[in-house]
Amino acid sequence: MKVLIVDDEVIIRTGLSTVIRWEDHGYTILAPAASAEEALARIPEERPEIIFTDIRMTGKSGLDMASEVKKEFPETEVIVISGFDDFVYAQQALREGVTDYLLKTSPPDEILRAAAHAKNRIEQRRLKDRMGKEQMKVLNRSFLRRLLASAASPDEAAALELWSRYPQLRLTAGQDVLRIWMISVAEVGDQMSTVVEDKLYSAIGENLAEQLPGEWLHWAGSLLFLVREEAGHTGWHRVQSALRRAEDMLGCRIFAACGSPAKDTDELKGALETAVQASSYVWLLSEEPIVRYEDIKDRKGLRIVCTMEEEAALASLLKSGDRDGLRRGITDILTRVKGDSEATPSSVQAYLQSLLVAGYRWLERAAQSIGYPNPLPYREESDRGKLASHPEQVLLRHCEVIMEQYSRMFSGTSSVQRAISYIHEHLDQSLSLAQVAKHVHMNPNYFSEMFKRETGQNYIEFVTQAKMRRAMTMLSETPAKISEVANQIGYEDIKYFNRLFKKFTGQTPSEFRGKS
């Protein structure tokens, strides 16, 4: 706390400045002033919190100076230290806002006590003021949150209250707009506690509010920043500069997304919705520090169902047992998804979900092929939303579960069961008995005998029935053409496929699809 001593007697002002060890008691002593005029010239720049002054000095008196100081800087504590023990002087000093009256004969400890009382009064006022401001901030933010969360557009009264609480956001028609920014810190949720995360977002919000005419709120696990910008100007360069300064100061990496501009309060709802929509691109456009709604609003989305070739590639990864290879494969899939200029978070989620469904169906078919009971089902609800924001984590977790169960299923299986699984995985090919026997390292004749013994069917009957069941599934669950279905189970001759299908089901493929 800074202390200024004002006295026209050099011995007094020097003595008070040097005899008392101000620094030892938590004070910073400024160079003493030789007159009230000198002090008044220096106070606006040096801003002392406590002033000790004589009354009678050449030029203006200490009381005249006290009166002027209290008008301009009412929080300053002024203590008179005079050579006159006069009640009239003391009365006048109190009228001019002086908070204590000492004699120059007072010992150092009495002067220090007066300074301590003044310091305590200053700190109490500051604490009270700070608490009042914090309480007002809480009330203002509560109002702003209700305003933005409301389904209805703000009425005139709400708009006036917004300008009253946040004058920095007041719009001048045709000159300003409001824009909402959604701000998040890269991977913050996986690296720190919620309390530390909230403190970090608060620090970012305060930092931005110091640099720009805006206000911030904690919002759905990230930071909402409402800022006033010039109409017809993107304004995002200013925000970007402020965000970069915040990054440098706080040592974190920030992703920010902004919505469409609001020309008035009744457009705030749309500004919020578009900001949230732009912020959902945090994974897709993670290499970009800033995403604007204008940049992504026309995206149409990528295809939402994986192809049979992609299913087969995933199955190959899953049955390999190679976890590193699985990670590389998932990285390749996500790199391709990110590279699609039409990709949207919802289409990414749907596409990746189709991949997971395909993986679990593959696991189910593999289990059925060897009579393994109750393979793990895919529980879509547990990952809703996460596939678009943390796809690598979700995909890897599920695929590792599938890979582990597949490995467990086949760790104690017989050669015939492994052969059956191999057949199901290659129904699109015309596998001979000799090829399958070679895969399980058995003599073809011995394999044929063992196969018939364990399955109750000869090899050809089993493969044909497996192909027909696969065809039934495809006809009932996909829009694939009948010729495409035939090709997918290894039949190039469509007429031959039709005869086999009717023999197996009693219906032609077209009749079966029409009734399913």
C-alpha positions in Angstrom: 0.0 0.0 0.0 1.5 3.4 -1.1 2.1 6.2 1.4 2.8 9.9 0.6 4.1 12.4 3.1 3.4 16.1 2.4 5.1 18.8 4.4 6.9 22.0 3.5 9.5 21.4 6.3 12.3 19.3 4.8 13.3 17.9 8.3 9.8 16.7 9.0 9.0 15.1 5.6 12.5 13.5 5.4 12.3 12.3 9.0 8.9 10.7 8.7 10.0 9.0 5.5 13.2 7.6 6.8 12.9 7.1 10.6 9.9 4.8 10.3 10.7 1.4 8.5 7.6 1.6 6.3 8.6 -1.4 4.1 8.8 -3.7 7.1 5.2 -3.1 7.8 4.0 -3.7 4.2 4.0 -0.1 2.9 5.7 1.5 -0.1 6.9 5.0 0.8 6.7 7.4 -2.1 9.1 10.4 -2.5 7.7 13.0 -0.1 6.1 16.2 -1.5 7.2 19.7 -0.4 3.8 21.3 -1.0 0.1 20.7 -1.5 0.5 21.8 -5.1 3.3 19.3 -5.7 1.2 16.5 -4.1 -1.9 17.4 -6.2 0.2 17.3 -9.4 1.6 13.9 -8.5 -1.4 12.1 -7.0 -3.2 11.3 -10.3 -0.2 9.3 -11.6 1.3 7.9 -8.4 -2.1 7.1 -6.7 -1.1 6.9 -3.1 -3.6 5.1 -0.8 -2.6 6.9 2.4 -1.5 10.5 2.7 0.1 12.1 5.8 0.0 15.9 5.5 0.7 19.0 7.5 -2.0 21.7 7.7 -0.1 25.0 7.4 2.2 25.0 4.4 3.3 27.6 1.9 0.6 27.9 -0.7 -2.4 25.7 -0.3 -3.1 24.3 3.1 -3.2 20.5 3.8 -6.9 20.8 4.5 -7.5 22.4 1.1 -5.5 19.6 -0.5 -7.5 17.0 1.5 -10.8 18.5 0.2 -9.6 18.3 -3.5 -8.2 14.8 -3.0 -11.4 13.4 -1.5 -13.4 14.8 -4.4 -11.3 13.2 -7.1 -10.1 10.1 -5.2 -12.7 9.5 -2.4 -11.1 6.1 -1.4 -7.8 7.8 -0.4 -7.2 8.0 3.4 -5.8 11.4 4.5 -4.2 11.7 7.9 -3.2 15.1 9.3 0.0 15.3 11.2 0.3 18.8 12.6 2.2 20.9 15.0 -1.0 22.4 16.3 -3.1 20.8 19.0 -6.2 22.8 18.2 -9.7 21.4 18.4 -10.9 23.9 15.7 -8.3 22.5 13.3 -9.4 18.9 14.1 -13.1 19.8 13.5 -12.2 21.4 10.1 -10.1 18.4 9.2 -13.0 16.0 9.8 -15.2 18.2 7.6 -12.7 17.9 4.8 -12.7 14.1 5.0 -9.5 13.6 7.1 -9.7 10.3 8.9 -7.2 10.9 11.7 -5.4 13.8 13.4 -1.9 13.4 14.9 0.6 15.7 16.3 4.2 15.9 15.0 5.3 14.9 18.4 3.5 11.5 18.1 5.9 8.6 18.4 6.5 6.3 15.4 4.4 3.5 16.8 1.4 5.9 17.0 1.9 7.0 13.4 2.1 3.4 12.3 -1.1 2.6 14.2 -2.9 5.4 12.4 -1.5 4.0 9.1 -2.7 0.5 10.0 -6.2 1.8 10.8 -6.3 3.6 7.5 -5.0 0.5 5.7 -7.7 -1.7 7.4 -10.4 0.8 6.4 -9.2 0.7 2.8 -9.1 -3.1 2.7 -12.6 -3.4 4.2 -14.0 -1.0 1.6 -12.3 -2.9 -1.2 -13.5 -6.3 0.2 -17.1 -4.9 0.4 -16.9 -3.4 -3.0 -15.4 -6.7 -4.4 -18.1 -8.8 -2.8 -20.8 -6.4 -4.2 -19.4 -6.6 -7.7 -19.1 -10.4 -7.5 -22.7 -10.7 -6.3 -23.8 -8.3 -9.2 -21.8 -10.5 -11.6 -23.6 -13.6 -10.4 -27.0 -11.9 -10.8 -26.1 -10.5 -14.2 -24.9 -13.9 -15.5 -28.0 -15.6 -14.2 -30.1 -13.1 -16.1 -28.0 -13.6 -19.3 -28.2 -17.4 -19.0 -32.0 -17.3 -18.7 -32.2 -14.9 -21.6 -30.2 -17.1 -23.9 -31.8 -20.4 -22.7 -35.3 -19.1 -23.2 -37.2 -20.6 -26.1 -38.9 -17.3 -26.7 -37.2 -14.2 -28.2 -36.5 -11.4 -25.6 -39.2 -8.7 -25.4 -38.5 -5.0 -25.2 -38.2 -5.1 -21.4 -35.7 -7.9 -21.5 -33.7 -6.1 -24.1 -33.6 -2.9 -22.0 -32.5 -4.9 -19.0 -29.7 -6.5 -21.0 -28.4 -3.1 -22.0 -28.7 -1.9 -18.4 -26.8 -4.8 -17.0 -24.2 -4.9 -19.9 -23.8 -1.5 -21.3 -20.8 -2.7 -23.3 -23.1 -4.9 -25.4 -25.5 -2.1 -26.3 -26.1 -2.0 -30.0 -26.3 1.0 -32.3 -28.7 0.2 -35.1 -26.9 -0.4 -38.4 -23.5 -0.1 -36.8 -23.1 -3.1 -34.4 -24.1 -6.7 -34.1 -23.8 -9.3 -31.4 -22.1 -12.6 -32.0 -21.9 -15.7 -29.8 -18.7 -17.7 -29.6 -18.4 -21.3 -28.1 -14.9 -21.8 -26.8 -13.3 -25.1 -25.6 -9.8 -26.2 -24.6 -8.3 -29.1 -26.5 -8.8 -32.4 -24.6 -9.4 -30.5 -21.4 -12.0 -33.0 -20.1 -9.6 -35.9 -20.2 -6.7 -34.2 -18.5 -8.1 -32.3 -15.5 -10.8 -32.2 -12.9 -14.0 -30.4 -13.4 -13.0 -27.8 -10.8 -9.7 -27.0 -12.5 -11.5 -27.0 -15.9 -14.0 -24.5 -14.6 -11.2 -22.3 -13.3 -9.4 -22.4 -16.6 -12.6 -21.4 -18.5 -13.2 -18.6 -16.0 -9.7 -17.3 -16.6 -10.2 -17.4 -20.4 -13.5 -15.6 -20.0 -12.1 -12.9 -17.8 -9.1 -12.5 -20.2 -11.4 -12.1 -23.2 -13.8 -9.7 -21.4 -10.8 -7.4 -20.6 -9.8 -7.3 -24.2 -13.2 -7.1 -26.0 -16.7 -5.6 -25.3 -18.3 -8.8 -24.2 -19.5 -11.1 -21.4 -18.9 -14.8 -20.7 -20.8 -17.8 -19.2 -20.0 -21.4 -18.5 -22.1 -23.3 -21.0 -22.5 -27.1 -21.5 -18.9 -27.9 -20.5 -17.3 -25.1 -22.5 -17.3 -21.3 -22.5 -19.9 -19.0 -24.2 -18.7 -15.6 -25.1 -21.1 -12.9 -26.2 -19.4 -10.0 -27.9 -20.3 -6.8 -29.7 -18.8 -6.4 -33.2 -19.0 -3.8 -36.0 -21.8 -4.6 -38.5 -20.5 -5.7 -41.9 -17.2 -6.6 -40.4 -16.3 -10.2 -39.6 -14.8 -9.1 -36.3 -13.4 -12.6 -35.8 -9.8 -11.3 -36.4 -10.1 -9.3 -33.2 -11.5 -12.3 -31.4 -8.8 -14.5 -32.8 -6.1 -12.1 -31.6 -7.6 -12.1 -28.2 -7.9 -15.9 -28.1 -4.2 -16.2 -29.1 -3.2 -13.9 -26.3 -5.3 -15.9 -23.9 -3.6 -19.1 -25.1 -0.2 -17.6 -24.6 -1.0 -16.3 -21.1 -2.7 -19.5 -19.9 -0.6 -22.0 -21.7 -3.4 -23.9 -23.4 -4.8 -24.6 -26.9 -8.2 -23.1 -27.6 -10.8 -24.1 -30.2 -13.5 -21.5 -30.9 -16.6 -21.5 -33.1 -18.9 -18.6 -33.8 -22.5 -18.4 -34.9 -24.4 -16.1 -37.2 -24.5 -12.4 -36.2 -27.5 -11.0 -34.3 -28.6 -7.5 -35.4 -30.9 -7.3 -32.4 -31.8 -9.3 -29.3 -34.6 -11.2 -31.1 -31.9 -12.8 -33.2 -29.9 -14.1 -30.2 -31.6 -17.5 -30.3 -30.4 -18.1 -33.8 -27.0 -16.8 -33.0 -26.7 -19.3 -30.1 -28.1 -22.3 -32.2 -25.6 -21.6 -35.0 -22.7 -21.2 -32.6 -23.5 -24.6 -31.0 -23.8 -26.1 -34.5 -20.4 -24.7 -35.5 -18.8 -25.8 -32.2 -19.9 -29.5 -32.9 -17.1 -29.5 -35.5 -14.5 -29.5 -32.8 -13.2 -32.9 -33.9 -13.8 -32.7 -37.7 -12.0 -29.3 -37.9 -9.7 -29.7 -35.0 -6.7 -28.4 -37.0 -8.5 -25.1 -37.4 -8.3 -22.7 -34.5 -11.6 -21.0 -35.4 -14.7 -22.3 -37.2 -17.4 -19.9 -38.4 -21.0 -21.0 -39.0 -20.8 -19.4 -42.5 -18.0 -21.9 -43.4 -19.9 -25.1 -42.5 -23.6 -24.2 -43.0 -23.8 -25.6 -46.6 -22.2 -29.0 -45.8 -24.4 -31.9 -46.9 -22.9 -34.7 -44.9 -21.0 -37.9 -46.0 -22.7 -41.2 -46.6 -24.0 -42.7 -43.4 -23.7 -46.5 -44.2 -20.4 -48.3 -44.6 -20.0 -50.4 -47.8 -19.6 -54.2 -47.8 -15.9 -53.7 -48.8 -15.4 -51.5 -45.7 -17.2 -54.1 -43.5 -14.8 -56.8 -44.9 -11.8 -54.6 -44.3 -12.9 -54.0 -40.7 -13.5 -57.8 -40.2 -10.0 -58.5 -41.4 -8.6 -56.1 -38.8 -10.7 -57.5 -36.0 -9.8 -61.2 -36.6 -6.1 -60.4 -37.0 -5.5 -60.0 -33.3 -3.1 -57.2 -34.1 -3.9 -54.3 -31.8 -1.3 -51.9 -33.4 -2.7 -52.8 -36.8 -6.2 -52.1 -35.5 -5.1 -48.6 -34.3 -3.5 -47.9 -37.6 -6.7 -49.1 -39.4 -8.9 -46.9 -37.3 -6.6 -43.9 -37.9 -6.8 -44.5 -41.6 -10.6 -44.6 -41.4 -10.8 -41.4 -39.4 -8.3 -39.6 -41.7 -10.5 -40.4 -44.7 -13.6 -39.2 -42.8 -11.9 -35.9 -41.8 -10.8 -35.4 -45.4 -14.3 -35.4 -46.7 -15.3 -31.7 -47.3 -19.0 -32.6 -47.0 -18.7 -34.3 -43.6 -20.9 -33.1 -40.7 -20.8 -34.3 -37.1 -24.2 -36.1 -37.4 -23.2 -37.9 -40.6 -19.9 -38.9 -39.1 -21.7 -40.3 -36.1 -24.1 -42.3 -38.3 -21.3 -43.6 -40.5 -19.1 -44.7 -37.7 -22.1 -46.2 -35.9 -22.8 -48.3 -39.0 -19.2 -49.5 -38.9 -19.6 -50.6 -35.2 -22.9 -52.3 -36.0 -21.1 -54.2 -38.8 -18.4 -55.2 -36.4 -20.8 -56.6 -33.8 -22.8 -58.4 -36.5 -19.6 -60.0 -37.8 -18.8 -61.1 -34.3 -22.4 -62.5 -33.9 -22.1 -64.4 -37.2 -18.7 -65.8 -36.1 -20.2 -66.9 -32.8 -23.2 -68.6 -34.6 -20.8 -70.4 -36.9 -19.3 -72.3 -34.0 -22.3 -72.4 -31.7 -20.8 -69.8 -29.3 -23.6 -68.5 -27.0 -24.5 -64.8 -26.4 -21.7 -62.7 -28.0 -21.6 -59.1 -26.7 -24.3 -56.9 -28.3 -23.7 -53.3 -29.4 -25.2 -50.8 -27.0 -25.6 -47.7 -29.1 -27.0 -45.5 -26.3 -23.8 -45.4 -24.3 -21.9 -43.7 -27.2 -24.5 -41.3 -28.4 -22.8 -38.0 -29.2 -19.3 -39.3 -28.5 -18.7 -40.8 -31.9 -18.7 -37.2 -33.4 -16.5 -35.7 -30.6 -14.2 -38.5 -29.6 -14.4 -41.1 -32.4 -11.0 -42.6 -32.1 -11.5 -43.5 -28.4 -15.0 -44.9 -29.0 -14.0 -46.9 -32.1 -10.9 -48.3 -30.5 -12.6 -49.3 -27.3 -15.4 -51.2 -29.1 -13.1 -52.8 -31.7 -10.7 -54.0 -29.0 -13.7 -55.6 -27.1 -14.8 -57.4 -30.3 -11.2 -58.5 -31.1 -10.7 -59.8 -27.6 -14.0 -61.8 -27.6 -13.3 -63.2 -31.1 -9.9 -64.4 -29.9 -11.5 -65.9 -26.8 -14.2 -67.6 -28.8 -11.7 -69.3 -31.0 -8.9 -70.0 -28.6 -10.3 -73.5 -27.7 -12.3 -74.3 -30.8 -11.8 -77.4 -33.0 -10.4 -77.4 -36.5 -14.0 -77.9 -37.9 -15.2 -74.8 -35.9 -12.4 -72.7 -37.3 -13.2 -74.0 -40.8 -16.8 -73.0 -40.3 -15.8 -69.5 -39.3 -13.5 -69.3 -42.3 -16.3 -70.3 -44.6 -18.7 -67.6 -43.2 -16.0 -65.0 -43.7 -15.5 -66.0 -47.3 -19.1 -66.7 -48.5 -18.4 -64.2 -51.4 -15.9 -66.8 -52.8 -16.2 -70.3 -54.3 -14.2 -72.1 -51.7 -13.4 -75.7 -52.4 -13.2 -78.3 -49.6 -9.5 -78.6 -50.3 -8.9 -74.8 -49.8 -10.7 -74.9 -46.4 -8.9 -78.1 -45.3 -5.6 -76.4 -46.1 -6.6 -73.4 -44.0 -7.0 -75.6 -41.0 -4.0 -77.7 -41.8 -5.9 -81.0 -42.4 -5.9 -83.7 -45.0 -8.9 -83.0 -47.3 -10.3 -86.6 -46.9 -9.9 -86.6 -43.2 -11.3 -83.0 -43.0 -14.4 -84.1 -45.0 -15.1 -87.0 -42.6 -14.6 -84.8 -39.5 -16.8 -82.0 -41.0 -19.7 -84.4 -41.6 -19.3 -85.9 -38.2 -19.5 -82.5 -36.4 -22.0 -80.7 -38.5 -24.2 -83.5 -39.7 -23.9 -82.2 -43.3 -21.5 -82.7 -46.0 -19.3 -79.7 -47.0 -21.3 -78.6 -50.1 -24.7 -78.8 -48.3 -23.3 -76.7 -45.4 -21.8 -74.0 -47.7 -24.9 -73.7 -49.8 -27.1 -73.3 -46.8 -24.8 -70.7 -45.3 -24.8 -68.8 -48.6 -28.6 -68.9 -48.7 -29.0 -67.6 -45.2 -26.6 -64.8 -46.0 -28.7 -64.0 -49.1 -31.9 -64.0 -47.0 -30.4 -61.5 -44.6 -29.2 -59.2 -47.4 -32.5 -59.3 -49.2 -34.5 -58.4 -46.0 -32.0 -55.8 -44.5 -30.4 -54.1 -47.5 -31.6 -52.5 -50.8 -29.0 -54.4 -52.8 -30.1 -55.7 -56.2 -30.7 -59.4 -56.5 -27.7 -59.7 -58.9 -25.5 -57.9 -56.3 -26.7 -60.2 -53.6 -25.8 -63.2 -55.7 -22.3 -61.8 -56.4 -21.8 -61.1 -52.7 -22.2 -64.8 -51.9 -20.1 -66.0 -54.8 -22.7 -66.7 -57.6 -22.1 -65.0 -60.9 -24.9 -67.0 -62.7 -28.1 -65.3 -61.5 -30.4 -68.0 -62.8 -28.4 -70.7 -60.9 -28.7 -68.5 -57.7 -32.5 -68.1 -58.2 -32.9 -71.9 -58.5 -30.8 -72.6 -55.4 -32.7 -69.9 -53.4 -36.1 -71.2 -54.4 -35.1 -74.7 -53.5 -33.9 -73.6 -50.1 -36.7 -71.2 -49.2 -39.6 -72.2 -51.5 -39.6 -68.7 -52.9 -37.8 -66.7 -55.6 -35.5 -63.9 -54.3 -38.1 -61.3 -55.5 -41.0 -63.1 -53.7 -39.0 -63.4 -50.5 -38.1 -59.7 -50.5 -41.7 -58.7 -51.2 -42.9 -60.6 -48.1 -40.1 -59.6 -45.7 
